[in-house]
Amino acid sequence: MAEAHLPNNSDDWKNALSLPAKDTRPQTEDVMATKGNEFEDYYLKRELLMGIFEAGFERPSPIQEESIPIAVAGRDILARAKNGTGKTAAFVIPALEKVNTAVANIQCLILVPTRELALQTSQVCKMLGKHMGVNVMVTTGGTTLKDDIIRLSETVHILVGTPGRVLDLAGKGVADFSQASAFIMDEADKLLSPEFTPVIEQLLSFFPPSRQILLYSATFPLVVKGFKDKHMNKPYEINLMEELTLRGVTQYYAFVEERQKVHCLNTLFSKLQINQSIIFCNSTNRVELLAKKITDLGYSCFYSHARMIQSHRNRVFHDFRNGACRNLVCSDLLTRGIDIQAVNVVINFDFPKNAETYLHRIGRSGRFGHLGLAINLITSEDRFNLYKIEQELGTEIQPIPQVIDKRLYVAPSAMDEPPQQRQQPTGTHGPAPPPGLIQGSVSRGHLQ
């Protein structure tokens, strides 16, 4: 096990770090209302602190302050915090701290509900633990089981995955959790929904009785209480949810007829200062149709939905995250936990049916206390849902003004940049576009 290095008066190791450029964007109380702790106050291994600082983390956010010392001490945790406030690092940091790299067994399982979130979470583990010698593996459906079996024949300390695939590996005796000390669930409300609960129950049976369980979510329905009472040992409960929506996200609605939606979207593109945007539709067919329409208007656009093969979804997610395209049209595939900090505008082209989906969608902007904008295109059929969601979330969605103040969603350093410009269609010349990137002319569809 790597030796735990206590903080000392020498800052030589800090001076040798390769730190990213400081993020100067303003942040809200969601991440700034802290107790004033430093990461070094938790007596973490120096190699872990190096990864934390090199990732650009300066001080722990409120959920990290509450979670890290309790999790490191071995207590079960039931944590409720808003999306986009540093939840992932709140459990990844203690998970890395507790790994003994001298032991070649799986020591921690991190379960998430979607493949994209599994990839993102594993990347956070690798980024923060890059100086520690911790081996992190991600496993999800949509990839070959054979590759996972080969990978698990080597040393894996932290396994990140989706429930069905992890259960497959455990059932075949390939993934051995007999010495795993931590069972972590992110987006626990989804993982404990009826479709996943039997799988979660089976997975727990592969763990020793002394295992630590950490649950993190923005919402905790009754199913979570049932799981807590049955499986958790006097969990430490964290609730940082005085309100459900992120403070940095300004919410507007625009009443439009269905046939006016694309025209309205075009107007928004021409008026808003979009760094990156995510546009949500309620069906996979509408995702592809809308992406074609947006490209026909002259704007760069990716799309992603559950019917695409996994390798294409991965490439779209990776390229969009790296800034290869400004706009992404998707279904609710990408609502949970996906952290792309450059996204400052979310547009609900189709208004969601329930408050939970709405909450997760608008949480794709305003990440980690930054500013963001959520714009909802509302038809006459959506009016009741709009009212219901406002009541359930205790929030106000305002009518869209003629002019939206840039200070609500644009960083001060980018205030003078122009709105996104139309691009000329690239036709069929040049390298092939990535899957999920629409080019060329529009095929006929049902979107007006």
FIBA-367820 format. One record per residue (C-alpha): x, z, y. Coordinates in steps of 0.2 Angstrom, whole numbers, padded with zeros to 4 digits, always signed. Layout:
<pts>
XZY...
</pts>
This chain:
<pts>
+0000+0000+0000+0007-0005+0017+0013+0011+0027+0001+0017+0040+0010+0016+0057+0004+0029+0069+0004+0024+0088+0020+0030+0097+0028+0028+0114+0037+0012+0110+0027-0004+0115+0041-0015+0108+0030-0022+0094+0016-0026+0107+0028-0036+0118+0032-0047+0103+0014-0052+0100+0008-0069+0103-0007-0066+0114-0021-0078+0118-0025-0082+0136-0036-0068+0144-0055-0071+0144-0060-0068+0162-0078-0072+0160-0090-0058+0166-0097-0047+0152-0113-0037+0151-0116-0019+0145-0120-0025+0128-0101-0025+0125-0094-0015+0140-0104+0001+0139-0091+0009+0128-0084+0027+0127-0067+0021+0133-0058+0021+0116-0043+0010+0111-0040+0002+0094-0024+0012+0093-0035+0028+0094-0041+0025+0076-0023+0026+0068-0025+0009+0060-0010+0001+0052+0001-0008+0064+0000-0025+0055-0019-0024+0057-0017-0019+0076-0006-0034+0078-0019-0046+0071-0033-0037+0082-0023-0040+0098-0017-0058+0093-0036-0062+0091-0039-0058+0109-0047-0041+0106-0043-0029+0119-0054-0014+0117-0068-0010+0104-0086-0014+0109-0099-0001+0107-0104-0006+0089-0085-0006+0084-0082+0011+0092-0097+0019+0082-0093+0010+0066-0074+0009+0063-0069+0028+0062-0084+0032+0051-0081+0017+0039-0063+0021+0038-0068+0039+0033-0078+0032+0019-0096+0036+0024-0110+0024+0020-0116+0016+0036-0133+0009+0041-0129+0000+0058-0142-0009+0069-0134-0019+0083-0138-0035+0093-0131-0051+0087-0115-0056+0097-0109-0039+0101-0094-0038+0089-0103-0033+0073-0092-0043+0061-0076-0035+0067-0085-0018+0066-0084-0019+0047-0070-0031+0044-0057-0020+0053-0061-0005+0042-0062-0016+0026-0044-0023+0030-0038-0005+0034-0043+0002+0017-0036-0012+0006-0021-0008-0004-0011-0024-0006-0001-0016-0020-0017-0017-0031-0022-0034-0037-0040-0031-0039-0055-0035-0028-0057-0020-0017-0071-0026-0005-0086-0038-0006-0094-0044+0010-0111-0052+0007-0119-0064+0020-0135-0075+0018-0128-0092+0022-0113-0103+0018-0108-0106+0036-0108-0087+0040-0098-0084+0024-0085-0096+0030-0085-0089+0048-0083-0071+0041-0069-0075+0029-0060-0083+0044-0062-0067+0054-0054-0058+0039-0040-0069+0038-0037-0069+0057-0037-0050+0059-0027-0047+0043-0014-0061+0045+0001-0049+0046-0005-0038+0031-0003-0048+0016-0022-0046+0012-0029-0061+0001-0046-0066+0006-0057-0078-0003-0074-0086+0001-0086-0092-0012-0103-0100-0009-0115-0111-0017-0113-0130-0015-0094-0129-0021-0088-0131-0038-0088-0115-0049-0072-0121-0058-0062-0120-0042-0068-0102-0039-0064-0097-0056-0046-0103-0054-0044-0094-0037-0050-0078-0045-0037-0079-0058-0025-0075-0044-0025-0059-0033-0040-0057-0022-0042-0041-0011-0058-0046-0001-0071-0057-0007-0084-0065+0005-0099-0074-0001-0117-0078-0003-0127-0068-0016-0131-0081-0029-0113-0087-0031-0106-0070-0032-0118-0065-0045-0113-0080-0055-0095-0075-0055-0098-0057-0059-0110-0061-0073-0097-0072-0081-0084-0058-0079-0073-0068-0068-0076-0058-0052-0071-0040-0057-0079-0026-0045-0075-0011-0056-0062-0006-0044-0070-0012-0028-0073+0003-0016-0084-0006-0003-0100-0016-0003-0104-0023+0014-0119-0033+0019-0121-0042+0035-0138-0049+0041-0145-0035+0029-0163-0038+0033-0161-0056+0026-0151-0050+0011-0164-0037+0007-0179-0049+0008-0189-0053-0008-0179-0069-0012-0162-0059-0012-0166-0041-0017-0166-0044-0036-0148-0052-0034-0142-0038-0023-0148-0025-0036-0139-0034-0050-0123-0035-0040-0123-0017-0036-0123-0013-0055-0105-0021-0056-0098-0008-0044-0092+0010-0047-0105+0024-0043-0093+0030-0029-0093+0013-0020-0096+0014-0001-0111+0004+0006-0111-0003+0024-0126-0012+0030-0127-0021+0047-0141-0030+0055-0151-0033+0071-0167-0029+0063-0171-0017+0049-0188-0020+0041-0196-0007+0028-0187-0016+0013-0170-0009+0021-0177+0009+0020-0182+0007+0002-0164+0001-0002-0156+0015+0008-0166+0028-0001-0162+0021-0018-0144+0017-0016-0135+0024-0001-0127+0041+0000-0133+0050+0016-0128+0035+0027-0122+0037+0045-0135+0028+0055-0130+0019+0071-0144+0011+0082-0138+0002+0098-0154-0007+0100-0163+0000+0115-0169-0018+0118-0168-0032+0106-0163-0047+0116-0145-0049+0123-0144-0044+0141-0133-0059+0146-0146-0072+0140-0159-0078+0153-0175-0084+0145-0186-0098+0152-0201-0108+0145-0207-0125+0150-0225-0131+0146-0224-0149+0140-0234-0161+0129-0226-0166+0112-0223-0183+0118-0214-0177+0134-0201-0166+0125-0187-0179+0124-0189-0184+0142-0189-0165+0147-0173-0163+0136-0165-0178+0145-0169-0170+0162-0161-0153+0156-0145-0162+0151-0144-0171+0168-0147-0155+0178-0138-0141+0168-0120-0137+0167-0119-0136+0148-0102-0131+0140-0110-0133+0123-0128-0132+0117-0137-0129+0101-0155-0137+0100-0167-0130+0087-0180-0140+0078-0192-0133+0065-0189-0146+0051-0175-0156+0044-0183-0173+0048-0185-0168+0066-0167-0163+0067-0161-0180+0062-0174-0189+0073-0169-0179+0088-0151-0181+0086-0153-0200+0086-0164-0199+0101-0151-0189+0110-0137-0201+0106-0148-0215+0112-0149-0207+0128-0130-0208+0129-0125-0190+0125-0113-0184+0111-0122-0175+0097-0119-0168+0080-0133-0162+0068-0134-0150+0053-0148-0145+0041-0150-0138+0024-0152-0155+0015-0135-0161+0020-0121-0159+0007-0110-0144+0010-0094-0153+0014-0103-0162+0028-0111-0146+0034-0094-0138+0034-0086-0152+0044-0099-0153+0057-0098-0134+0060-0079-0135+0061-0079-0149+0073-0092-0142+0084-0084-0126+0085-0067-0134+0090-0076-0143+0104-0077-0161+0097-0095-0163+0103-0105-0154+0116-0122-0154+0108-0128-0148+0090-0146-0151+0084-0150-0140+0069-0163-0131+0059-0163-0112+0057-0148-0114+0045-0137-0109+0060-0147-0095+0067-0139-0080+0058-0122-0073+0064-0114-0090+0069-0102-0086+0083-0097-0101+0094-0092-0093+0110-0092-0109+0120-0111-0111+0118-0119-0106+0134-0136-0115+0132-0149-0114+0118-0164-0125+0118-0179-0122+0107-0185-0140+0106-0198-0133+0093-0204-0116+0097-0201-0104+0082-0216-0096+0073-0210-0078+0073-0200-0065+0084-0186-0063+0071-0182-0082+0071-0183-0082+0090-0171-0067+0092-0158-0075+0080-0159-0092+0089-0157-0087+0107-0143-0075+0101-0132-0091+0098-0129-0091+0117-0122-0076+0127-0110-0071+0113-0100-0055+0115-0108-0050+0132-0105-0067+0140-0119-0076+0150-0131-0088+0142-0147-0098+0144-0162-0100+0132-0175-0113+0136-0191-0115+0126-0201-0131+0126-0219-0125+0124-0234-0135+0119-0252-0129+0120-0251-0124+0101-0236-0113+0105-0244-0102+0119-0250-0088+0107-0234-0087+0098-0225-0086+0115-0236-0071+0120-0234-0063+0103-0215-0065+0103-0214-0057+0121-0224-0042+0115-0215-0039+0099-0198-0041+0107-0202-0032+0123-0195-0046+0133-0200-0058+0147-0199-0076+0145-0201-0083+0163-0207-0100+0168-0193-0112+0171-0189-0114+0190-0185-0130+0199-0167-0125+0200-0158-0113+0188-0144-0103+0196-0128-0107+0188-0122-0089+0190-0134-0085+0176-0125-0095+0163-0109-0102+0169-0092-0093+0170-0086-0092+0188-0070-0102+0184-0081-0117+0178-0094-0116+0192-0088-0132+0200-0089-0143+0185-0102-0157+0184-0116-0158+0172-0112-0167+0156-0111-0186+0158-0119-0199+0148-0107-0208+0136-0108-0226+0132-0112-0229+0113-0097-0233+0103-0105-0245+0091-0096-0248+0075-0078-0250+0081-0065-0237+0079-0064-0223+0066-0079-0217+0056-0089-0203+0064-0090-0187+0055-0105-0183+0045-0118-0176+0056-0112-0186+0071-0125-0200+0076-0118-0216+0084-0126-0233+0088-0144-0237+0090-0159-0227+0086-0170-0230+0071-0189-0228+0074-0196-0211+0071-0210-0199+0076-0202-0191+0091-0207-0198+0108
</pts>
